[in-house]
């Protein structure tokens, strides 16, 4: 059920939504980071949903290191809440 909800919500995600969410989590993104993260989420959400954290490494080097660390921490936090 959660998987189908995510799939239906994905078309609504855009760079502005990603920037706003990151800001609420205490992370400021550049426009390029927001673009890359949006594309990443739309492409790799199933791997993340199925707890394949290794796909996050695709973002390493493409976003600032502090941004990458924030993404990893947020993933772990959300995994504990929604995927356990």
N, C-alpha and C positions, 0 to 999 in steps of 0.2 A: 504494500500500500504506500509506504513512504517513498519507494522508488518511483511509482507512478506520479506522485505529487511533485517530486523533484523534476521529473521529465516534463511535466506540464508547466512548471514555473520557469524553467530554463529560457524559453524564448523572451521572457520579460527582463532578463538580466542584461544590463548594458554597463558601459564604463561608468556612467554617473551613479548607478546603483552600487557598483563595486566600490567606488571612491567613498560614497556616503557610509556604507557599511564599515569599511576600513577605518574611517575617521571615528565612527562610534566605538570602534574597538581600540582606538588610540594610535592608529597608524595613518600617516599621511602618504598618499601615493602620488607619483608623477602620472601624467596622462598616459605615457608609454607603459608604465607598470599596470595601470588600470586596463589598458587595451590587452596587454599580454595575459593578465590574470583572467579577464573575461573570456578570452579565446580558450585559455587553458581549462577553465571550468566547463565551458560548453563542449569541449573535446574529451576531457578526462574525468567527468563527474562519476561515471560508473565505476572506474577503478577506485576512486576515493570512497564511494559508497560501499564497495566490497572490501574496503580497508587495505587496499594496495597503496601504501604510503610511498612506495618507491617512485611513483610517477611524479611526486613533488620535486624530485631531483631535476626534472626537465626545466624547472623555473630557476634553479641555481645558476648564477652568472648572468641571467637575463633581467633579474630585478636586483636591487641593492640587497646586501647581505642582511641588514636589519629588517628589511621587508620580508625576505625569505624566512628568517627566524620567526617573525610574527605570524606568517602563514602557517608554519609548522606547528607553532604553539596553539594557534586557533583551531587547526585541524584536530589536534589531540583533544582539545577542550570539547569541540563539537562531537567528536567520536564518542567521548565518554557520555555525553548527554543523549545523543540520538541513535547511536549504533551499538549500544551494549545490551 
